[in-house]
Amino acid sequence: MNASELIDIVPFIQERAPAMGRSKVQELYDACSTVFSGKEGFPTLKQIRWLREILDDMEPADVGIDGSRSPVDEPKIASRGGLILGQALTQMTYVHIHECDDFSMGVFCFPAGAKLPLHDHPGMVVLSKVLYGSVSVRSYDWFITPSSRPRKGGLVKVEADDVVLQAQSKASVLFPRSGGNIHSFTALTPCAILDVLAPPYSDELGRPCTYFSETPIPSLSGFSILEEIDLPEDLVVAGAPYLGPELILDPDFDGLY
């Protein structure tokens, strides 16, 4: 049995084998290393299903966050029992878990009403899981490829029109050209989203994060025109430390099986 065949059966082994004492975030890291590290091309559907099943089992405490309701007068970056009080945060906050050349893991925490404007994920596979709260998502895929002008824009087709995702929702996945590669988030309640990006953003490697404005086309339902914009001045994302279980990072790691 070759390596690709082994990776294809990992989800089925995973369903039957104990986690052997690993934390859930370690399990996610190990799975991402298996699927993304040093690999060319996109993951198989079985690999995606495996990663989604791991994400679906994640809870806020697994990444060092207390997702329960908190008093409004808690400090800006409060903690309880060694966990960040996610619902006490008053501005959009990113908890960085891990990043390497092949993938990144992190959590966006949103206060109610916070918005992450339309942005893209060039050449990336992205898996996202709402850990607590609810968020409205709008997403698009390019219908006509953007021009090569310094300011890029073009025709997009709506993939998700203000779809509400909650903690009980299954993990979502997008690909470089499908699944809603360009999306925005609006927090309906305080919420947190765990993201896996493969590969991560990199200006040097031609994977910058680009923001867009949207102009709907009244005569063409389900389509809009997007135009690149500068980083919105009112978009401020604070950083918070990762307080979850320690990750064991093995530079010689070559997959779980």
C-alpha positions as CSV (number, residue, x, y, z in Angstrom):
1,M,0.0,0.0,0.0
2,N,1.5,3.4,-1.0
3,A,1.5,6.6,0.9
4,S,-1.5,8.1,-0.9
5,E,-3.6,5.0,-0.2
6,L,-2.6,5.1,3.4
7,I,-3.7,8.8,3.7
8,D,-7.0,7.9,2.0
9,I,-7.9,5.4,4.7
10,V,-6.8,7.6,7.6
11,P,-10.4,8.9,8.2
12,F,-11.6,5.4,8.7
13,I,-8.7,4.5,11.0
14,Q,-9.4,7.7,12.9
15,E,-13.0,6.8,13.5
16,R,-11.9,3.5,15.2
17,A,-8.7,4.5,16.9
18,P,-8.4,6.4,20.2
19,A,-6.7,9.8,20.2
20,M,-4.0,8.3,22.4
21,G,-4.1,11.2,24.9
22,R,-3.6,13.9,22.3
23,S,-5.5,17.2,22.8
24,K,-8.0,18.1,20.1
25,V,-5.9,20.9,18.8
26,Q,-2.9,18.6,18.6
27,E,-5.1,16.2,16.7
28,L,-6.0,19.0,14.3
29,Y,-2.3,20.0,13.9
30,D,-1.2,16.5,13.2
31,A,-3.9,16.0,10.7
32,C,-3.1,19.3,8.9
33,S,0.6,18.2,8.8
34,T,-0.4,14.9,7.3
35,V,-2.6,16.5,4.6
36,F,-0.8,19.7,3.8
37,S,2.9,19.5,4.7
38,G,5.2,19.1,1.7
39,K,2.3,18.0,-0.5
40,E,1.6,19.3,-4.0
41,G,-2.0,19.7,-5.3
42,F,-5.2,19.8,-3.4
43,P,-6.3,17.4,-0.7
44,T,-8.7,14.5,-1.6
45,L,-12.3,14.6,-0.6
46,K,-11.6,11.9,2.0
47,Q,-8.9,14.1,3.5
48,I,-11.2,17.1,3.6
49,R,-13.9,15.0,5.3
50,W,-11.4,13.9,7.9
51,L,-10.3,17.4,8.7
52,R,-13.9,18.6,8.8
53,E,-14.8,15.8,11.3
54,I,-12.0,16.9,13.6
55,L,-13.1,20.6,13.3
56,D,-16.7,19.6,14.0
57,D,-15.6,18.1,17.3
58,M,-13.7,21.3,18.5
59,E,-15.0,23.4,21.3
60,P,-13.8,26.9,22.5
61,A,-11.8,25.4,25.5
62,D,-9.9,23.2,23.1
63,V,-8.2,26.4,21.8
64,G,-7.9,28.2,25.1
65,I,-11.1,30.2,24.9
66,D,-14.0,30.4,27.4
67,G,-17.1,30.8,25.1
68,S,-19.6,31.3,27.9
69,R,-21.4,34.5,28.5
70,S,-19.3,37.0,30.5
71,P,-20.1,40.2,32.5
72,V,-19.9,43.3,30.3
73,D,-17.5,45.0,32.7
74,E,-14.8,42.3,32.2
75,P,-11.3,43.6,31.2
76,K,-10.6,43.9,27.4
77,I,-8.4,40.7,27.3
78,A,-9.8,38.9,30.4
79,S,-9.1,35.4,31.3
80,R,-10.7,32.9,33.6
81,G,-9.2,29.6,34.6
82,G,-6.4,30.1,32.1
83,L,-8.9,30.7,29.2
84,I,-9.5,33.9,27.2
85,L,-13.1,35.2,27.9
86,G,-14.1,35.3,24.3
87,Q,-17.5,37.0,24.9
88,A,-15.9,39.8,27.0
89,L,-13.7,41.0,24.1
90,T,-14.8,44.4,22.8
91,Q,-13.0,44.4,19.4
92,M,-12.2,41.8,16.8
93,T,-9.4,39.7,18.1
94,Y,-7.1,37.1,16.5
95,V,-5.7,34.3,18.5
96,H,-2.7,32.9,16.6
97,I,-2.2,29.2,17.2
98,H,0.4,28.0,14.6
99,E,1.8,29.0,11.2
100,C,4.3,27.2,8.9
101,D,5.0,27.3,5.2
102,D,2.1,24.9,4.5
103,F,-0.8,25.9,6.7
104,S,-1.9,28.2,9.6
105,M,-4.3,27.7,12.4
106,G,-6.0,30.5,14.4
107,V,-9.2,31.9,15.9
108,F,-11.1,35.1,15.1
109,C,-13.2,36.3,18.0
110,F,-15.9,38.9,17.2
111,P,-18.0,41.1,19.4
112,A,-21.6,41.4,18.3
113,G,-21.9,43.6,15.2
114,A,-18.3,43.3,14.2
115,K,-17.6,42.9,10.5
116,L,-14.8,41.4,8.5
117,P,-15.2,42.9,5.1
118,L,-15.0,41.1,1.7
119,H,-11.6,39.5,1.2
120,D,-10.1,36.7,-0.8
121,H,-7.9,33.6,-0.2
122,P,-5.7,33.3,-3.3
123,G,-4.6,29.8,-4.1
124,M,-5.8,28.5,-0.7
125,V,-7.9,25.8,0.8
126,V,-9.7,27.2,3.9
127,L,-11.6,25.3,6.6
128,S,-13.7,27.2,9.1
129,K,-15.6,26.2,12.2
130,V,-17.8,28.4,14.4
131,L,-16.9,27.6,18.0
132,Y,-19.6,29.7,19.7
133,G,-22.2,32.3,18.8
134,S,-23.6,33.0,15.3
135,V,-22.3,34.8,12.2
136,S,-23.7,35.9,8.9
137,V,-21.6,35.0,5.8
138,R,-21.7,36.4,2.3
139,S,-19.5,34.7,-0.2
140,Y,-18.7,34.8,-3.9
141,D,-16.6,33.0,-6.6
142,W,-15.2,34.7,-9.6
143,F,-17.4,34.3,-12.7
144,I,-15.0,36.3,-14.9
145,T,-11.4,36.2,-13.9
146,P,-10.1,39.6,-12.6
147,S,-8.1,41.7,-14.9
148,S,-4.3,42.1,-14.5
149,R,-4.6,45.8,-13.8
150,P,-3.0,47.1,-10.5
151,R,-6.6,47.3,-9.2
152,K,-8.3,44.0,-9.9
153,G,-12.0,43.4,-10.1
154,G,-14.6,41.5,-12.0
155,L,-17.9,39.7,-12.1
156,V,-18.7,37.3,-9.3
157,K,-21.5,34.8,-8.6
158,V,-23.1,34.7,-5.2
159,E,-22.2,31.4,-3.4
160,A,-23.8,32.2,0.0
161,D,-26.2,35.1,0.6
162,D,-26.2,36.1,4.3
163,V,-26.1,32.4,5.4
164,V,-26.1,32.1,9.2
165,L,-23.5,29.8,10.8
166,Q,-23.6,28.7,14.4
167,A,-21.7,26.5,16.7
168,Q,-23.8,23.5,15.7
169,S,-23.1,24.2,12.0
170,K,-20.7,21.8,10.3
171,A,-17.3,23.1,9.4
172,S,-17.2,24.9,6.0
173,V,-14.6,24.5,3.3
174,L,-13.6,26.7,0.4
175,F,-11.1,26.2,-2.5
176,P,-9.1,28.6,-4.7
177,R,-11.9,28.8,-7.3
178,S,-15.0,27.4,-5.6
179,G,-16.9,27.2,-2.4
180,G,-17.0,31.0,-1.8
181,N,-13.3,32.0,-1.9
182,I,-14.3,35.7,-1.4
183,H,-16.3,36.2,1.7
184,S,-17.3,38.5,4.5
185,F,-18.5,37.9,8.1
186,T,-20.9,39.9,10.2
187,A,-21.2,38.8,13.9
188,L,-24.8,38.5,14.9
189,T,-23.8,37.7,18.4
190,P,-20.4,37.4,20.1
191,C,-18.8,34.6,18.2
192,A,-15.5,32.8,17.4
193,I,-14.3,31.1,14.2
194,L,-11.5,28.6,14.0
195,D,-9.7,28.9,10.7
196,V,-7.2,26.6,8.9
197,L,-5.6,28.2,5.8
198,A,-3.5,26.1,3.5
199,P,-1.2,27.6,2.5
200,P,-1.2,30.7,4.7
201,Y,-1.2,34.3,3.3
202,S,2.1,35.5,2.0
203,D,2.7,38.8,0.2
204,E,6.2,37.5,-0.9
205,L,4.8,34.4,-2.5
206,G,1.9,36.1,-4.3
207,R,-0.8,35.3,-1.7
208,P,-1.8,38.7,-0.3
209,C,-5.2,39.3,1.4
210,T,-7.2,41.6,-0.9
211,Y,-10.3,43.5,0.1
212,F,-13.2,44.4,-2.2
213,S,-16.2,46.6,-2.5
214,E,-19.4,45.2,-4.0
215,T,-21.8,46.6,-6.5
216,P,-24.9,44.3,-7.1
217,I,-26.3,44.0,-10.6
218,P,-30.0,44.6,-10.4
219,S,-30.7,43.1,-13.8
220,L,-28.6,40.0,-13.1
221,S,-29.8,38.4,-9.9
222,G,-27.1,36.5,-8.0
223,F,-24.2,38.4,-9.6
224,S,-22.2,41.4,-8.5
225,I,-19.2,43.4,-9.5
226,L,-16.3,43.5,-7.1
227,E,-13.5,46.1,-7.1
228,E,-10.3,46.0,-5.1
229,I,-10.1,48.5,-2.3
230,D,-7.4,49.6,0.2
231,L,-7.3,48.0,3.6
232,P,-10.4,49.6,5.3
233,E,-9.3,52.2,7.9
234,D,-11.9,51.0,10.4
235,L,-10.7,47.4,10.3
236,V,-8.7,46.9,13.5
237,V,-7.8,43.4,14.7
238,A,-6.2,43.0,18.1
239,G,-4.0,40.1,18.9
240,A,-4.4,37.8,21.9
241,P,-2.1,35.0,23.2
242,Y,-2.9,31.4,22.5
243,L,-3.7,29.8,25.9
244,G,-4.8,26.4,24.8
245,P,-3.0,23.0,25.1
246,E,0.7,23.1,24.1
247,L,1.4,21.9,20.6
248,I,4.1,19.4,20.0
249,L,5.8,20.5,16.8
250,D,8.0,17.9,15.3
251,P,10.1,19.2,12.4
252,D,10.6,15.6,11.2
253,F,6.9,14.8,11.4
254,D,5.8,12.9,8.2
255,G,2.2,12.1,8.8
256,L,0.2,10.0,11.3
257,Y,0.5,6.8,9.4
